[in-house]
Structures are given as C-alpha cells and as structure tokens.
Amino acid sequence: MPSKAKTVQEYLDELPPDRREAIDEIRAFILENLPPGYEEGMQWGDIGYFVPYAIYPDGYDAKPKVPLQYLGLANQKNNLMMRFLSMYTHPELRASFEDEYRASGKKLDMGGGCLRFKKIEQLPLEVVGKLIGYLPVDKFVARYDQKRNELKKK
C-alpha cells in the first residue's frame, strides 16, 4: 500500500527498523549512481527520482502535476522494489539488464519495470548501478517524448 507521507523523511520515519536500514542503504546507492539533474521526492506513495518541472513542465503522461519519473524506490508488503521507467522508454535496456543480472548469478525477480528484492545483498550492484546511471536527463526526456509521440500516432 502506498504511503501517505509528504516528504522522503516522513516516508523513512514510518518504516520498521529492518526495512529502514535497507531503504537507507539502497537510497544512498541510488544517489551515488543517479545522473545529475534528477530530483528526489515523494511520488505515487513511494520515493521517486524524477525530471524537475523546470526541465520538463509537461510532466508524466502530459499531466503537469506529476513529474516525469525516472526511478522509484518502495517498501512493499513482502519486499523492496525499484521501478525503472527507463525500461519502457528504452526496451533494449531491459534485455541487456536481464542478461547481465542473470550472468551475475543473482536471482532476478522482475515484472514490467519493477525489480523486487528483500535485501541489498541480493542485488548485483554493479549491474543495477549501471542501469541507474545510464540515462542523463536530456536523453531520457528526448526518448520519452519520442515514445509518447509514437503512441499518439497509432
């Protein structure tokens, strides 16, 4: 169930200690690998990393009140989750990510663009960090616009 927290700090404060420790660790990892220009805040009841309105005022799905999300991080009932919207704008990323993930020997639990895990130790950090850092804001926005325009034409 999504949180009703208004800030990342409120979100973190409501987590049970074991989940808080894991979210703190993966959040620090995300911030280390995130390209410059993305902002962190609450989005859809989770921690989101998104394109600021100053760069992309149209917002997600042409909703100016919803910033274009690049990455999400969430505590869920049975696991932790990272949501990669780049997998939808760059489908080729998904195939290479899955191949590299499996080659690491770690178990991949993924649906759509959502990667599920229980502990950070279950993640091949080099592979995940590469995906997080892959798209600078300008390239992500350009491809998002391209994909959105393609869908409009259909």
Legacy VTK file of the C-alpha trace (Angstrom):
# vtk DataFile Version 3.0
C-alpha trace
ASCII
DATASET POLYDATA
POINTS 154 float
0.000 0.000 0.000
1.461 3.388 -0.952
2.495 5.700 1.838
0.696 8.949 2.547
3.982 10.580 3.606
4.510 14.041 2.124
8.317 14.004 2.341
11.062 11.429 1.940
11.977 11.920 5.611
8.376 11.176 6.693
8.424 8.068 4.499
11.679 6.883 6.060
10.443 7.618 9.601
7.387 5.378 9.173
9.412 2.316 8.097
10.121 -0.561 10.500
13.818 -0.613 11.548
14.899 -3.514 9.299
13.250 -2.008 6.222
14.547 1.473 7.105
18.101 0.174 7.145
17.674 -1.485 3.743
15.949 1.551 2.179
18.626 3.886 3.585
21.335 1.733 2.032
19.736 1.415 -1.405
18.773 5.107 -1.375
22.417 6.082 -0.775
23.412 3.760 -3.625
20.833 5.347 -5.949
22.012 8.861 -5.108
25.632 7.808 -5.783
24.745 6.488 -9.245
21.964 8.845 -10.337
22.969 11.206 -13.170
22.877 14.927 -12.321
19.622 16.799 -12.868
17.104 14.360 -11.412
15.326 15.298 -8.169
14.295 13.124 -5.249
10.876 13.415 -3.625
7.648 11.584 -2.938
5.755 10.257 -5.917
2.878 7.768 -6.093
3.351 6.989 -2.388
6.999 5.971 -2.840
10.365 7.675 -3.062
10.757 8.941 -6.612
13.643 10.245 -8.693
12.229 12.425 -11.413
12.801 15.120 -14.001
12.188 18.575 -12.478
9.391 20.729 -13.901
11.970 23.359 -14.882
13.329 20.832 -17.393
10.102 19.042 -18.365
6.972 21.040 -17.459
4.627 18.647 -19.365
5.020 16.025 -16.642
4.338 12.307 -16.819
1.675 11.330 -19.352
1.060 15.031 -20.107
-0.023 15.657 -16.510
1.824 18.782 -15.401
1.199 17.986 -11.735
3.037 14.650 -11.981
6.781 14.958 -12.640
8.269 12.519 -15.148
9.655 9.704 -13.021
12.947 8.065 -13.904
13.208 5.710 -10.936
11.138 4.748 -7.912
12.047 3.090 -4.612
9.452 1.487 -2.366
8.893 -0.621 0.688
6.176 -3.139 -0.151
4.400 -5.755 1.918
6.691 -8.662 1.014
9.756 -6.984 -0.469
11.522 -3.830 -1.534
11.093 -2.563 -5.067
12.837 -0.350 -7.583
10.752 0.879 -10.534
12.726 1.705 -13.699
10.699 3.772 -16.156
13.722 3.735 -18.460
12.787 0.144 -19.304
9.637 1.403 -21.003
11.326 4.191 -22.953
14.383 2.093 -23.809
13.232 -1.541 -24.217
16.728 -2.586 -25.302
17.894 -1.746 -21.774
15.640 -4.382 -20.307
17.150 -7.237 -22.321
20.741 -6.266 -21.572
19.910 -5.589 -17.908
18.279 -9.006 -17.506
21.183 -10.754 -19.254
23.779 -9.018 -17.075
21.707 -9.586 -13.955
21.414 -13.326 -14.600
25.106 -13.559 -15.528
25.902 -12.189 -12.063
24.425 -15.344 -10.526
21.841 -13.379 -8.532
18.158 -14.316 -8.753
16.122 -11.874 -10.848
12.595 -11.110 -9.598
11.127 -8.613 -12.015
7.811 -7.692 -13.564
7.367 -4.834 -16.025
9.981 -2.306 -14.986
9.816 -3.282 -11.292
12.742 -5.059 -9.665
11.819 -6.782 -6.392
14.278 -7.817 -3.673
14.391 -8.356 0.083
17.969 -7.283 0.868
20.538 -5.173 -0.939
22.864 -8.212 -0.876
20.516 -9.874 -3.374
21.314 -7.213 -5.978
24.262 -7.256 -8.371
25.107 -3.654 -7.510
27.393 -3.104 -10.496
24.572 -4.088 -12.870
21.904 -2.049 -11.056
24.204 0.973 -10.730
24.962 0.853 -14.446
21.237 0.993 -15.246
20.606 3.840 -12.780
23.418 5.895 -14.281
22.732 5.067 -17.907
20.446 7.928 -18.944
21.197 11.589 -18.414
18.070 13.709 -18.018
18.159 15.139 -21.555
18.369 11.696 -23.217
15.628 10.268 -21.010
13.289 13.187 -21.788
14.022 13.060 -25.526
13.269 9.342 -25.720
10.173 9.721 -23.538
8.834 12.391 -25.909
9.661 10.219 -28.914
7.800 7.221 -27.471
4.831 9.367 -26.453
4.587 10.834 -29.968
4.766 7.357 -31.497
1.833 6.262 -29.330
-0.185 9.335 -30.300
0.204 8.475 -33.991
-1.172 4.929 -33.511
LINES 1 155
154 0 1 2 3 4 5 6 7 8 9 10 11 12 13 14 15 16 17 18 19 20 21 22 23 24 25 26 27 28 29 30 31 32 33 34 35 36 37 38 39 40 41 42 43 44 45 46 47 48 49 50 51 52 53 54 55 56 57 58 59 60 61 62 63 64 65 66 67 68 69 70 71 72 73 74 75 76 77 78 79 80 81 82 83 84 85 86 87 88 89 90 91 92 93 94 95 96 97 98 99 100 101 102 103 104 105 106 107 108 109 110 111 112 113 114 115 116 117 118 119 120 121 122 123 124 125 126 127 128 129 130 131 132 133 134 135 136 137 138 139 140 141 142 143 144 145 146 147 148 149 150 151 152 153
